[in-house]
Amino acid sequence: MSDDFTWTSPWGEVWTKAQDIALLKSGDSVITSWVLSDMKVRVYGDTAVVTGRDTTEETYKGKDVSSQRRWTHTWVKRAGRWQCVASQSSWIPQK
């Protein structure tokens, strides 16, 4: 993650790298399974756009928040390293 990383959540909140790391450290979010699929990578010079889907089994503060999502990650190559600079995810409605 780049220092200026932002994530737009499925509920419309915008998170920074610091907020994302703080959540992981807090233990409030526990992911027991995370399956990635349908990933596609498109590279445009020093920028890459990665799209995909994930299925997670997760609890947040003890509540089941398992879901399926589609997402887009934007990566930039800086000083020879690929860094994720932005991410957005949307829930896939369950039928």
N, C-alpha and C positions, 0 to 999 in steps of 0.2 A: 504494500500500500504506500502510496506517496503521502508526504506530510499534509498535502492539501486535499486528500481523498474525501469524497462525499458519497453517501449512500442515501438514495431515496427509497424509503420503505413502502411496502404494499399499502399502508394506511396513510401515506403522504408525508410522513416526517422526514426531515433531512438530518442525517447523522454525520459527524466528523470522524476522522480516524481515532481521535482520543476517546470519543464516546463509544465507538465500536469496541475498542480494546478494553475500556472500563467495564462494559457489559460482560465481555468474556471473562475478565478477572473476577467479577462479582459472584459468579456462580449462579446468578438468577436464571440464566438460560442454559439448559442442559440438552444437548443434541446426542441422541443415542444411535441414530442412523441418518446418513445423508447420502443419497444416491443421485449422481449427476447423469444426465442423458441429453441427447439431441444437441450436443455442442457443435457450434460452427465458429470458425475463426476467419476473419477477413483482415488482411494487413494492408495498410496504406502508408508506405514509407515507414516513419517512426511512430505510427499510431496503429493500434489494432482494436477491432471491435469483436467481442466474443459474446455470442448469444447461446442460451441453453435453457435447460429445465432441471429442476431438482425436486426430489421428494424427501421430506425430512420427517423424522419422528423426534419431537422436541417438547420440552416443558419450559414454561416461563413462570417463575415464582410459584412452582407447583402445579400450574394449570396446563393441560394438554393444548399445545398450539401447533400440532403436527399439520403439515400442509404440502401442497404441490404448488410450485411457482415457476414462472418464466422470468428470465432475467437478461439484462444486457450489462456487460462490463466494458469499460473503455480503458485501454492500456496505452502508455506512452513510453518510448524508449529514451531514457535519460542517462547520460554518462555510461552507455553500454549495458544498462540494466532495464528490464521491463518492469514498470510500476503501474498498478491499477490506480487510476485517478478518479474514476466515477463508476457508480453502480446503481442500477435501478431494478426493482423486482416487483412483480405483480402476481397476486394469487390466481390460481386456476380454480374456478368454481367446481365444487364437487357435485356430481349428478346423483 
